[in-house]
Amino acid sequence: SDTDRALVLLEEYCKKLRKPEEQQLKKAIRKVMGIFKSSLFQALLGSFAKKATRHGTISHPLLPVAVAYDVLGCQKD
């Protein structure tokens, strides 16, 4: 799923964070990963997607991936 893809990206980035000054960022990313894995987030994401689709306002169905890219400062494909 899209959330799984975002989690993979975040996990790969976390593996690169080894310096002591990067540990706070690593901890914050791990919190985001925990949120992505939560059933509450999944339910909210599903609800958001349904509402946005109904109203024709959804422009990027890969919301979790977009958030991961934003957190990582990566450019979206």
Biopython code that builds the backbone (N, CA, C, O; Angstrom):
import numpy as np
from Bio.PDB.StructureBuilder import StructureBuilder

atoms = [
    (1, "SER", "N", (0.832, -1.180, 0.000)),
    (1, "SER", "CA", (0.000, 0.000, 0.000)),
    (1, "SER", "C", (0.882, 1.251, 0.000)),
    (1, "SER", "O", (2.103, 1.166, 0.128)),
    (2, "ASP", "N", (0.256, 2.383, -0.143)),
    (2, "ASP", "CA", (0.978, 3.655, -0.156)),
    (2, "ASP", "C", (1.657, 3.925, 1.180)),
    (2, "ASP", "O", (2.769, 4.450, 1.233)),
    (3, "THR", "N", (0.970, 3.559, 2.256)),
    (3, "THR", "CA", (1.547, 3.753, 3.587)),
    (3, "THR", "C", (2.780, 2.877, 3.757)),
    (3, "THR", "O", (3.775, 3.306, 4.340)),
    (4, "ASP", "N", (2.716, 1.657, 3.251)),
    (4, "ASP", "CA", (3.869, 0.755, 3.330)),
    (4, "ASP", "C", (5.067, 1.333, 2.575)),
    (4, "ASP", "O", (6.206, 1.237, 3.032)),
    (5, "ARG", "N", (4.795, 1.927, 1.426)),
    (5, "ARG", "CA", (5.869, 2.541, 0.637)),
    (5, "ARG", "C", (6.497, 3.702, 1.412)),
    (5, "ARG", "O", (7.718, 3.855, 1.431)),
    (6, "ALA", "N", (5.663, 4.509, 2.043)),
    (6, "ALA", "CA", (6.168, 5.620, 2.853)),
    (6, "ALA", "C", (7.017, 5.102, 4.010)),
    (6, "ALA", "O", (8.061, 5.672, 4.325)),
    (7, "LEU", "N", (6.566, 4.023, 4.639)),
    (7, "LEU", "CA", (7.314, 3.445, 5.756)),
    (7, "LEU", "C", (8.670, 2.922, 5.301)),
    (7, "LEU", "O", (9.662, 3.066, 6.016)),
    (8, "VAL", "N", (8.721, 2.321, 4.128)),
    (8, "VAL", "CA", (9.992, 1.829, 3.586)),
    (8, "VAL", "C", (10.955, 2.999, 3.366)),
    (8, "VAL", "O", (12.133, 2.916, 3.716)),
    (9, "LEU", "N", (10.446, 4.087, 2.784)),
    (9, "LEU", "CA", (11.283, 5.268, 2.549)),
    (9, "LEU", "C", (11.822, 5.843, 3.857)),
    (9, "LEU", "O", (12.998, 6.189, 3.960)),
    (10, "LEU", "N", (10.952, 5.938, 4.843)),
    (10, "LEU", "CA", (11.370, 6.474, 6.135)),
    (10, "LEU", "C", (12.383, 5.557, 6.819)),
    (10, "LEU", "O", (13.351, 6.029, 7.416)),
    (11, "GLU", "N", (12.160, 4.261, 6.731)),
    (11, "GLU", "CA", (13.087, 3.304, 7.344)),
    (11, "GLU", "C", (14.458, 3.375, 6.683)),
    (11, "GLU", "O", (15.481, 3.345, 7.367)),
    (12, "GLU", "N", (14.482, 3.468, 5.358)),
    (12, "GLU", "CA", (15.759, 3.587, 4.642)),
    (12, "GLU", "C", (16.503, 4.849, 5.076)),
    (12, "GLU", "O", (17.719, 4.829, 5.263)),
    (13, "TYR", "N", (15.767, 5.938, 5.233)),
    (13, "TYR", "CA", (16.387, 7.188, 5.655)),
    (13, "TYR", "C", (16.922, 7.072, 7.076)),
    (13, "TYR", "O", (18.016, 7.555, 7.370)),
    (14, "CYS", "N", (16.161, 6.438, 7.953)),
    (14, "CYS", "CA", (16.586, 6.275, 9.352)),
    (14, "CYS", "C", (17.892, 5.497, 9.446)),
    (14, "CYS", "O", (18.727, 5.786, 10.303)),
    (15, "LYS", "N", (18.070, 4.529, 8.584)),
    (15, "LYS", "CA", (19.296, 3.722, 8.602)),
    (15, "LYS", "C", (20.528, 4.570, 8.309)),
    (15, "LYS", "O", (21.636, 4.221, 8.718)),
    (16, "LYS", "N", (20.339, 5.674, 7.607)),
    (16, "LYS", "CA", (21.457, 6.557, 7.255)),
    (16, "LYS", "C", (21.804, 7.535, 8.379)),
    (16, "LYS", "O", (22.855, 8.176, 8.347)),
    (17, "LEU", "N", (20.934, 7.647, 9.356)),
    (17, "LEU", "CA", (21.144, 8.592, 10.451)),
    (17, "LEU", "C", (21.940, 7.922, 11.566)),
    (17, "LEU", "O", (21.379, 7.217, 12.405)),
    (18, "ARG", "N", (23.247, 8.148, 11.567)),
    (18, "ARG", "CA", (24.112, 7.480, 12.532)),
    (18, "ARG", "C", (24.846, 8.445, 13.449)),
    (18, "ARG", "O", (25.307, 8.055, 14.522)),
    (19, "LYS", "N", (24.958, 9.693, 13.037)),
    (19, "LYS", "CA", (25.699, 10.665, 13.835)),
    (19, "LYS", "C", (24.901, 11.023, 15.094)),
    (19, "LYS", "O", (23.670, 11.005, 15.079)),
    (20, "PRO", "N", (25.602, 11.345, 16.174)),
    (20, "PRO", "CA", (24.898, 11.704, 17.413)),
    (20, "PRO", "C", (23.912, 12.864, 17.234)),
    (20, "PRO", "O", (22.832, 12.861, 17.825)),
    (21, "GLU", "N", (24.281, 13.840, 16.429)),
    (21, "GLU", "CA", (23.397, 14.986, 16.236)),
    (21, "GLU", "C", (22.173, 14.657, 15.373)),
    (21, "GLU", "O", (21.249, 15.466, 15.283)),
    (22, "GLU", "N", (22.159, 13.500, 14.751)),
    (22, "GLU", "CA", (21.021, 13.081, 13.932)),
    (22, "GLU", "C", (20.018, 12.218, 14.695)),
    (22, "GLU", "O", (18.964, 11.867, 14.163)),
    (23, "GLN", "N", (20.341, 11.882, 15.925)),
    (23, "GLN", "CA", (19.494, 10.962, 16.680)),
    (23, "GLN", "C", (18.142, 11.560, 17.050)),
    (23, "GLN", "O", (17.151, 10.836, 17.137)),
    (24, "GLN", "N", (18.088, 12.868, 17.267)),
    (24, "GLN", "CA", (16.806, 13.501, 17.559)),
    (24, "GLN", "C", (15.890, 13.427, 16.332)),
    (24, "GLN", "O", (14.695, 13.162, 16.460)),
    (25, "LEU", "N", (16.453, 13.662, 15.151)),
    (25, "LEU", "CA", (15.689, 13.540, 13.917)),
    (25, "LEU", "C", (15.223, 12.100, 13.716)),
    (25, "LEU", "O", (14.081, 11.855, 13.327)),
    (26, "LYS", "N", (16.112, 11.159, 13.982)),
    (26, "LYS", "CA", (15.770, 9.745, 13.852)),
    (26, "LYS", "C", (14.600, 9.380, 14.775)),
    (26, "LYS", "O", (13.691, 8.649, 14.381)),
    (27, "LYS", "N", (14.635, 9.892, 15.987)),
    (27, "LYS", "CA", (13.561, 9.633, 16.949)),
    (27, "LYS", "C", (12.239, 10.212, 16.443)),
    (27, "LYS", "O", (11.194, 9.573, 16.566)),
    (28, "ALA", "N", (12.282, 11.415, 15.875)),
    (28, "ALA", "CA", (11.074, 12.055, 15.349)),
    (28, "ALA", "C", (10.515, 11.269, 14.161)),
    (28, "ALA", "O", (9.301, 11.105, 14.037)),
    (29, "ILE", "N", (11.385, 10.796, 13.308)),
    (29, "ILE", "CA", (10.938, 10.011, 12.150)),
    (29, "ILE", "C", (10.316, 8.701, 12.619)),
    (29, "ILE", "O", (9.313, 8.254, 12.063)),
    (30, "ARG", "N", (10.900, 8.094, 13.626)),
    (30, "ARG", "CA", (10.327, 6.852, 14.173)),
    (30, "ARG", "C", (8.924, 7.104, 14.734)),
    (30, "ARG", "O", (8.055, 6.237, 14.638)),
    (31, "LYS", "N", (8.701, 8.280, 15.317)),
    (31, "LYS", "CA", (7.358, 8.627, 15.804)),
    (31, "LYS", "C", (6.382, 8.728, 14.639)),
    (31, "LYS", "O", (5.257, 8.236, 14.719)),
    (32, "VAL", "N", (6.817, 9.367, 13.560)),
    (32, "VAL", "CA", (5.975, 9.470, 12.359)),
    (32, "VAL", "C", (5.658, 8.075, 11.835)),
    (32, "VAL", "O", (4.524, 7.801, 11.442)),
    (33, "MET", "N", (6.638, 7.207, 11.829)),
    (33, "MET", "CA", (6.424, 5.832, 11.369)),
    (33, "MET", "C", (5.388, 5.128, 12.244)),
    (33, "MET", "O", (4.538, 4.392, 11.743)),
    (34, "GLY", "N", (5.465, 5.356, 13.538)),
    (34, "GLY", "CA", (4.485, 4.765, 14.450)),
    (34, "GLY", "C", (3.080, 5.266, 14.158)),
    (34, "GLY", "O", (2.112, 4.509, 14.220)),
    (35, "ILE", "N", (2.982, 6.545, 13.841)),
    (35, "ILE", "CA", (1.681, 7.114, 13.486)),
    (35, "ILE", "C", (1.160, 6.476, 12.213)),
    (35, "ILE", "O", (-0.008, 6.095, 12.141)),
    (36, "PHE", "N", (2.018, 6.356, 11.204)),
    (36, "PHE", "CA", (1.605, 5.739, 9.934)),
    (36, "PHE", "C", (1.108, 4.310, 10.142)),
    (36, "PHE", "O", (0.215, 3.851, 9.429)),
    (37, "LYS", "N", (1.686, 3.609, 11.118)),
    (37, "LYS", "CA", (1.308, 2.216, 11.378)),
    (37, "LYS", "C", (0.036, 2.095, 12.206)),
    (37, "LYS", "O", (-0.556, 1.018, 12.284)),
    (38, "SER", "N", (-0.385, 3.188, 12.823)),
    (38, "SER", "CA", (-1.531, 3.112, 13.728)),
    (38, "SER", "C", (-2.848, 2.909, 12.984)),
    (38, "SER", "O", (-3.022, 3.371, 11.856)),
    (39, "SER", "N", (-3.756, 2.217, 13.634)),
    (39, "SER", "CA", (-5.071, 1.982, 13.036)),
    (39, "SER", "C", (-5.860, 3.288, 12.937)),
    (39, "SER", "O", (-6.675, 3.447, 12.029)),
    (40, "LEU", "N", (-5.628, 4.216, 13.854)),
    (40, "LEU", "CA", (-6.301, 5.508, 13.796)),
    (40, "LEU", "C", (-5.895, 6.265, 12.527)),
    (40, "LEU", "O", (-6.748, 6.805, 11.823)),
    (41, "PHE", "N", (-4.606, 6.301, 12.243)),
    (41, "PHE", "CA", (-4.136, 6.989, 11.034)),
    (41, "PHE", "C", (-4.740, 6.348, 9.792)),
    (41, "PHE", "O", (-5.195, 7.042, 8.883)),
    (42, "GLN", "N", (-4.741, 5.019, 9.762)),
    (42, "GLN", "CA", (-5.298, 4.317, 8.606)),
    (42, "GLN", "C", (-6.779, 4.644, 8.426)),
    (42, "GLN", "O", (-7.245, 4.838, 7.303)),
    (43, "ALA", "N", (-7.506, 4.704, 9.522)),
    (43, "ALA", "CA", (-8.932, 5.027, 9.453)),
    (43, "ALA", "C", (-9.137, 6.462, 8.976)),
    (43, "ALA", "O", (-9.995, 6.722, 8.132)),
    (44, "LEU", "N", (-8.353, 7.387, 9.514)),
    (44, "LEU", "CA", (-8.460, 8.788, 9.098)),
    (44, "LEU", "C", (-8.073, 8.966, 7.640)),
    (44, "LEU", "O", (-8.710, 9.731, 6.915)),
    (45, "LEU", "N", (-7.050, 8.276, 7.214)),
    (45, "LEU", "CA", (-6.616, 8.347, 5.822)),
    (45, "LEU", "C", (-7.705, 7.831, 4.892)),
    (45, "LEU", "O", (-7.981, 8.430, 3.852)),
    (46, "GLY", "N", (-8.320, 6.718, 5.271)),
    (46, "GLY", "CA", (-9.414, 6.164, 4.473)),
    (46, "GLY", "C", (-10.591, 7.108, 4.413)),
    (46, "GLY", "O", (-11.194, 7.282, 3.354)),
    (47, "SER", "N", (-10.927, 7.720, 5.532)),
    (47, "SER", "CA", (-12.032, 8.670, 5.588)),
    (47, "SER", "C", (-11.731, 9.895, 4.737)),
    (47, "SER", "O", (-12.590, 10.363, 3.989)),
    (48, "PHE", "N", (-10.512, 10.414, 4.849)),
    (48, "PHE", "CA", (-10.103, 11.575, 4.064)),
    (48, "PHE", "C", (-10.183, 11.268, 2.574)),
    (48, "PHE", "O", (-10.701, 12.071, 1.798)),
    (49, "ALA", "N", (-9.673, 10.112, 2.176)),
    (49, "ALA", "CA", (-9.673, 9.747, 0.759)),
    (49, "ALA", "C", (-11.088, 9.628, 0.224)),
    (49, "ALA", "O", (-11.371, 10.074, -0.889)),
    (50, "LYS", "N", (-11.987, 9.027, 1.008)),
    (50, "LYS", "CA", (-13.381, 8.895, 0.571)),
    (50, "LYS", "C", (-14.037, 10.258, 0.390)),
    (50, "LYS", "O", (-14.695, 10.504, -0.620)),
    (51, "LYS", "N", (-13.857, 11.148, 1.371)),
    (51, "LYS", "CA", (-14.455, 12.477, 1.295)),
    (51, "LYS", "C", (-13.868, 13.281, 0.144)),
    (51, "LYS", "O", (-14.598, 13.930, -0.604)),
    (52, "ALA", "N", (-12.559, 13.235, 0.007)),
    (52, "ALA", "CA", (-11.901, 14.006, -1.045)),
    (52, "ALA", "C", (-12.304, 13.505, -2.426)),
    (52, "ALA", "O", (-12.505, 14.297, -3.346)),
    (53, "THR", "N", (-12.420, 12.200, -2.567)),
    (53, "THR", "CA", (-12.837, 11.632, -3.844)),
    (53, "THR", "C", (-14.270, 12.039, -4.166)),
    (53, "THR", "O", (-14.585, 12.386, -5.304)),
    (54, "ARG", "N", (-15.129, 11.995, -3.165)),
    (54, "ARG", "CA", (-16.531, 12.379, -3.332)),
    (54, "ARG", "C", (-16.664, 13.834, -3.781)),
    (54, "ARG", "O", (-17.521, 14.169, -4.599)),
    (55, "HIS", "N", (-15.797, 14.696, -3.231)),
    (55, "HIS", "CA", (-15.876, 16.123, -3.536)),
    (55, "HIS", "C", (-14.965, 16.517, -4.703)),
    (55, "HIS", "O", (-14.917, 17.682, -5.096)),
    (56, "GLY", "N", (-14.253, 15.547, -5.246)),
    (56, "GLY", "CA", (-13.371, 15.827, -6.379)),
    (56, "GLY", "C", (-12.164, 16.666, -6.022)),
    (56, "GLY", "O", (-11.597, 17.335, -6.885)),
    (57, "THR", "N", (-11.755, 16.640, -4.746)),
    (57, "THR", "CA", (-10.635, 17.487, -4.326)),
    (57, "THR", "C", (-9.340, 16.725, -4.135)),
    (57, "THR", "O", (-8.307, 17.326, -3.840)),
    (58, "ILE", "N", (-9.378, 15.420, -4.296)),
    (58, "ILE", "CA", (-8.138, 14.666, -4.088)),
    (58, "ILE", "C", (-7.244, 14.838, -5.311)),
    (58, "ILE", "O", (-7.654, 14.571, -6.441)),
    (59, "SER", "N", (-6.039, 15.281, -5.070)),
    (59, "SER", "CA", (-5.120, 15.512, -6.177)),
    (59, "SER", "C", (-3.916, 14.580, -6.112)),
    (59, "SER", "O", (-3.220, 14.397, -7.111)),
    (60, "HIS", "N", (-3.668, 13.999, -4.966)),
    (60, "HIS", "CA", (-2.523, 13.106, -4.820)),
    (60, "HIS", "C", (-2.923, 11.934, -3.934)),
    (60, "HIS", "O", (-2.934, 12.055, -2.709)),
    (61, "PRO", "N", (-3.255, 10.792, -4.552)),
    (61, "PRO", "CA", (-3.717, 9.648, -3.759)),
    (61, "PRO", "C", (-2.632, 9.024, -2.887)),
    (61, "PRO", "O", (-2.936, 8.193, -2.032)),
    (62, "LEU", "N", (-1.399, 9.403, -3.084)),
    (62, "LEU", "CA", (-0.300, 8.831, -2.318)),
    (62, "LEU", "C", (0.069, 9.723, -1.136)),
    (62, "LEU", "O", (1.237, 10.066, -0.951)),
    (63, "LEU", "N", (-0.922, 10.094, -0.345)),
    (63, "LEU", "CA", (-0.716, 11.024, 0.769)),
    (63, "LEU", "C", (0.406, 10.582, 1.710)),
    (63, "LEU", "O", (1.272, 11.402, 2.016)),
    (64, "PRO", "N", (0.441, 9.338, 2.185)),
    (64, "PRO", "CA", (1.526, 8.953, 3.095)),
    (64, "PRO", "C", (2.900, 9.089, 2.449)),
    (64, "PRO", "O", (3.859, 9.501, 3.102)),
    (65, "VAL", "N", (2.992, 8.747, 1.183)),
    (65, "VAL", "CA", (4.273, 8.867, 0.472)),
    (65, "VAL", "C", (4.653, 10.333, 0.343)),
    (65, "VAL", "O", (5.818, 10.691, 0.516)),
    (66, "ALA", "N", (3.679, 11.183, 0.042)),
    (66, "ALA", "CA", (3.940, 12.619, -0.065)),
    (66, "ALA", "C", (4.452, 13.171, 1.263)),
    (66, "ALA", "O", (5.380, 13.979, 1.288)),
    (67, "VAL", "N", (3.851, 12.738, 2.354)),
    (67, "VAL", "CA", (4.297, 13.183, 3.679)),
    (67, "VAL", "C", (5.722, 12.700, 3.930)),
    (67, "VAL", "O", (6.554, 13.460, 4.426)),
    (68, "ALA", "N", (6.009, 11.455, 3.594)),
    (68, "ALA", "CA", (7.360, 10.919, 3.797)),
    (68, "ALA", "C", (8.378, 11.706, 2.991)),
    (68, "ALA", "O", (9.442, 12.052, 3.504)),
    (69, "TYR", "N", (8.060, 11.993, 1.734)),
    (69, "TYR", "CA", (8.972, 12.780, 0.910)),
    (69, "TYR", "C", (9.197, 14.159, 1.506)),
    (69, "TYR", "O", (10.321, 14.661, 1.501)),
    (70, "ASP", "N", (8.133, 14.781, 2.024)),
    (70, "ASP", "CA", (8.268, 16.094, 2.649)),
    (70, "ASP", "C", (9.167, 16.026, 3.881)),
    (70, "ASP", "O", (10.017, 16.892, 4.085)),
    (71, "VAL", "N", (8.975, 14.999, 4.694)),
    (71, "VAL", "CA", (9.798, 14.828, 5.896)),
    (71, "VAL", "C", (11.266, 14.651, 5.516)),
    (71, "VAL", "O", (12.162, 15.182, 6.172)),
    (72, "LEU", "N", (11.491, 13.895, 4.445)),
    (72, "LEU", "CA", (12.859, 13.604, 4.025)),
    (72, "LEU", "C", (13.465, 14.703, 3.176)),
    (72, "LEU", "O", (14.673, 14.708, 2.938)),
    (73, "GLY", "N", (12.646, 15.631, 2.718)),
    (73, "GLY", "CA", (13.149, 16.702, 1.863)),
    (73, "GLY", "C", (13.476, 16.224, 0.463)),
    (73, "GLY", "O", (14.312, 16.816, -0.219)),
    (74, "CYS", "N", (12.820, 15.151, 0.029)),
    (74, "CYS", "CA", (13.051, 14.591, -1.301)),
    (74, "CYS", "C", (12.100, 15.217, -2.308)),
    (74, "CYS", "O", (11.043, 15.740, -1.953)),
    (75, "GLN", "N", (12.499, 15.150, -3.566)),
    (75, "GLN", "CA", (11.591, 15.573, -4.619)),
    (75, "GLN", "C", (10.694, 14.413, -4.972)),
    (75, "GLN", "O", (11.125, 13.260, -4.974)),
    (76, "LYS", "N", (9.445, 14.715, -5.270)),
    (76, "LYS", "CA", (8.474, 13.688, -5.636)),
    (76, "LYS", "C", (8.664, 13.306, -7.087)),
    (76, "LYS", "O", (8.959, 14.153, -7.930)),
    (77, "ASP", "N", (8.491, 12.020, -7.376)),
    (77, "ASP", "CA", (8.615, 11.535, -8.762)),
    (77, "ASP", "C", (7.392, 11.923, -9.563)),
    (77, "ASP", "O", (7.306, 11.607, -10.750)),
]
sb = StructureBuilder()
sb.init_structure("model")
sb.init_model(0)
sb.init_chain("A")
sb.init_seg("    ")
for serial, (resi, resn, name, xyz) in enumerate(atoms, 1):
    if name == "N":
        sb.init_residue(resn, " ", resi, " ")
    sb.init_atom(name, np.array(xyz, "f"), 0.0, 1.0, " ", f" {name:<3s}", serial, name[0])
structure = sb.get_structure()
